[in-house]
């Protein structure tokens, strides 16, 4: 039985992670959303290593959803610079709505395919 929001998200996260696995060719784009910031990581699960990450810590202009879109564009640019064109999107238990959706749209605008 799910007692609170954190347990619900953990259950959804486990279900997603059982299906989404990043490889060297197609790494995983993982999103973490806090109340103040949003973070995106590109992860190779076969090595168990984070290739790189981008956060909204340095971006101070706009609303949270606008900042999330900028983070998506930044992660796409960094991925292109590292030779990554396709990723698997891991929403990390969050609903595909609001900031998570804007980050994904920004990554697609930047040229990532998923």
C-alpha atoms as one frame of an Amber mdcrd trajectory, in Angstrom:
protein
   0.000   0.000   0.000   1.317   3.434  -0.956   1.305   5.711   2.078   2.787
   8.906   0.742   4.056  10.688  -2.350   7.669   9.566  -1.883   6.713   5.878
  -1.762   4.520   6.304  -4.824   7.363   7.925  -6.773   9.809   5.213  -5.651
   7.473   2.516  -6.956   7.056   4.289 -10.312  10.825   4.902 -10.493  11.578
   1.203  -9.964   9.115   0.244 -12.695  10.706   2.703 -15.148  14.274   1.666
 -14.291  13.469  -1.999 -14.901  12.704  -1.102 -18.521  15.121   1.756 -19.296
  18.809   0.854 -19.496  21.460   3.167 -20.917  24.335   1.758 -22.968  27.461
   3.296 -24.441  25.704   3.783 -27.790  22.372   4.974 -26.376  22.852   6.368
 -22.850  20.097   7.274 -20.406  18.970  10.879 -19.851  17.927  11.003 -16.193
  16.010  13.960 -14.742  15.908  15.045 -11.111  13.569  17.813 -10.038  13.735
  19.629  -6.724  11.712  22.599  -5.527  14.445  25.051  -6.484  16.327  23.450
  -9.370  16.248  20.797 -12.075  19.121  18.502 -13.009  19.806  16.282 -16.026
  22.429  13.536 -16.274  23.605  11.406 -19.170  24.390   7.953 -17.754  26.000
   4.815 -19.179  24.530   1.979 -17.098  26.846  -0.701 -18.474  29.833   1.105
 -16.903  27.790   2.501 -14.044  29.100   5.976 -14.747  27.649   9.430 -15.271
  29.108  10.828 -18.486  28.125  14.421 -17.691  25.427  16.471 -16.040  23.735
  19.859 -16.392  21.778  21.799 -13.792  19.776  24.973 -13.535  21.975  26.378
 -10.762  23.603  29.034 -12.960  20.442  30.084 -14.799  18.577  32.859 -12.992
  16.210  34.303 -15.570  12.640  33.219 -16.250  10.177  30.891 -14.603  10.981
  27.352 -13.500   9.483  25.876 -16.681  11.468  28.249 -18.922  14.654  27.395
 -17.032  13.918  23.671 -17.448  13.706  24.145 -21.222  17.085  25.918 -21.193
  18.581  23.021 -19.218  17.237  20.631 -21.871  18.853  22.644 -24.643  22.133
  22.780 -22.678  22.189  19.009 -22.114  21.551  18.450 -25.837  24.437  20.735
 -26.776  26.753  18.959 -24.348  25.632  15.577 -25.688  26.284  16.652 -29.276
  29.766  17.809 -28.262  30.418  14.329 -26.810  29.109  12.547 -29.922  25.760
  11.437 -28.468  22.718  11.855 -30.692  20.207   9.400 -29.226  19.260   8.778
 -25.586  16.656   6.956 -23.537  14.575   9.324 -21.415  14.240   8.458 -17.721
  11.693  10.713 -16.035  12.746   9.249 -12.674   9.235   8.671 -11.326   7.989
  12.176 -12.082   4.948  12.792 -14.241   5.692  13.807 -17.833   4.262  17.248
 -17.199   5.476  20.760 -16.473   9.208  21.093 -15.900  10.040  17.504 -16.863
   8.149  17.877 -20.146   9.823  21.219 -20.886  13.262  19.727 -20.266  12.462
  16.916 -22.709  11.169  19.361 -25.311  14.293  21.488 -24.919  16.493  18.421
 -25.409  14.581  17.540 -28.562  14.951  21.120 -29.827  18.688  20.852 -29.187
  18.866  17.792 -31.439  18.621  14.762 -29.149  16.447  11.889 -30.302  14.387
   9.781 -27.892
